[in-house]
Amino acid sequence: TWAGSTALSWSTRNPELVKLLVSAGARVSAECTQNRIISLHEACLAGDLDTVRLLMEKADGVFALLVTDQHQRTPLIHAAHHGHLPIVEYLLSLGPVEESALEVALHQNHQEVAELLRSAIG
């Protein structure tokens, strides 16, 4: 386990628990102290579009899309790295595209994600 993790970031693989914690007032943008990951990063890693949507509804707007972890990865980069096409599509509909997400998708051989990002970049 990571020291300093939030309950919300640990629950992102359990959508019902996420709903419960968010409705109880959990801070969506609270960082884990050790690795600077927020719950949105974790949901993008897990590949759960419904959880990503719920967190974005409660997040600090587009700012949540720009938060980076200790390795300078945003939620979009995490989704691209793991080939989560529906999440990449959703995040692109909300905010800016990052060329580094395209580089990551290509490096991981996620061709569909790379094509979507390439077309979004223009």
C-alpha positions as CSV (number, residue, x, y, z in Angstrom):
1,T,0.0,0.0,0.0
2,W,1.0,3.6,-0.4
3,A,1.2,5.8,2.6
4,G,-0.9,8.9,2.4
5,S,-3.5,7.5,0.0
6,T,-7.1,8.7,0.2
7,A,-10.0,6.3,0.7
8,L,-11.5,7.6,-2.5
9,S,-8.3,6.9,-4.5
10,W,-8.3,3.3,-3.2
11,S,-12.0,2.8,-3.9
12,T,-11.9,3.6,-7.6
13,R,-12.2,0.0,-8.6
14,N,-15.5,-0.2,-6.7
15,P,-18.0,2.3,-8.3
16,E,-20.6,1.9,-5.5
17,L,-18.0,2.8,-2.9
18,V,-17.0,5.8,-5.0
19,K,-20.6,7.0,-5.1
20,L,-20.9,6.6,-1.3
21,L,-17.7,8.4,-0.6
22,V,-18.4,11.3,-3.0
23,S,-21.9,11.7,-1.6
24,A,-20.4,11.8,1.9
25,G,-18.2,14.7,0.8
26,A,-14.9,13.1,-0.1
27,R,-12.6,15.6,-1.9
28,V,-12.2,14.4,-5.5
29,S,-9.1,16.4,-6.0
30,A,-7.3,15.3,-2.8
31,E,-3.8,14.1,-3.5
32,C,-2.1,11.0,-2.2
33,T,0.8,12.5,-0.4
34,Q,3.5,10.1,-1.6
35,N,2.8,10.0,-5.4
36,R,0.6,13.0,-6.0
37,I,-2.1,10.8,-7.6
38,I,-5.7,11.9,-7.3
39,S,-8.7,9.7,-7.6
40,L,-9.2,10.6,-11.2
41,H,-5.8,9.2,-12.1
42,E,-6.7,6.0,-10.3
43,A,-10.0,5.7,-12.2
44,C,-8.3,6.3,-15.5
45,L,-5.8,3.6,-14.6
46,A,-8.6,1.2,-13.7
47,G,-10.5,1.8,-16.9
48,D,-13.9,2.5,-15.4
49,L,-15.6,5.1,-17.5
50,D,-18.6,5.5,-15.1
51,T,-16.3,6.2,-12.2
52,V,-14.3,8.7,-14.3
53,R,-17.6,10.5,-15.2
54,L,-18.8,10.6,-11.6
55,L,-15.5,12.0,-10.5
56,M,-15.4,14.6,-13.2
57,E,-18.9,15.7,-12.2
58,K,-17.6,16.4,-8.7
59,A,-14.1,17.6,-9.7
60,D,-12.7,21.1,-9.9
61,G,-13.6,21.4,-13.6
62,V,-11.0,21.2,-16.3
63,F,-8.3,21.7,-13.6
64,A,-8.7,18.1,-12.6
65,L,-7.6,17.1,-16.1
66,L,-4.4,19.0,-15.8
67,V,-3.3,17.6,-12.4
68,T,-0.1,15.6,-12.8
69,D,1.3,12.9,-10.6
70,Q,5.0,12.6,-9.5
71,H,5.9,11.5,-13.0
72,Q,4.1,14.4,-14.7
73,R,1.3,12.1,-16.0
74,T,-2.2,13.5,-16.3
75,P,-5.4,11.4,-16.2
76,L,-5.4,11.5,-20.1
77,I,-1.9,10.1,-20.2
78,H,-2.8,7.3,-17.8
79,A,-5.9,6.4,-19.9
80,A,-3.8,6.5,-23.1
81,H,-1.0,4.4,-21.5
82,H,-3.5,1.6,-20.7
83,G,-5.4,1.8,-23.9
84,H,-8.7,2.8,-22.4
85,L,-10.3,4.2,-25.5
86,P,-13.7,5.2,-24.1
87,I,-12.0,7.1,-21.3
88,V,-9.7,8.9,-23.7
89,E,-12.7,9.8,-25.9
90,Y,-14.5,11.2,-22.8
91,L,-11.6,13.2,-21.5
92,L,-10.9,14.7,-24.9
93,S,-14.5,15.9,-25.0
94,L,-13.9,17.8,-21.8
95,G,-10.5,19.4,-22.2
96,P,-7.3,19.9,-24.0
97,V,-5.4,17.2,-25.9
98,E,-1.8,16.5,-24.9
99,E,0.7,15.5,-27.5
100,S,2.5,13.4,-24.8
101,A,-0.6,11.2,-24.5
102,L,-0.2,10.4,-28.2
103,E,3.5,9.5,-27.6
104,V,2.5,7.2,-24.7
105,A,-0.2,5.5,-26.7
106,L,2.2,4.8,-29.6
107,H,4.9,3.5,-27.3
108,Q,2.3,1.1,-25.7
109,N,1.1,0.1,-29.2
110,H,-2.5,1.2,-28.5
111,Q,-3.2,2.1,-32.2
112,E,-6.9,3.0,-31.8
113,V,-6.1,5.4,-28.9
114,A,-3.2,6.9,-30.9
115,E,-5.4,7.5,-34.0
116,L,-8.0,9.2,-31.8
117,L,-5.4,11.4,-30.2
118,R,-3.7,12.1,-33.6
119,S,-7.0,13.3,-35.1
120,A,-7.7,15.4,-32.0
121,I,-4.3,17.1,-32.3
122,G,-5.1,17.9,-35.9
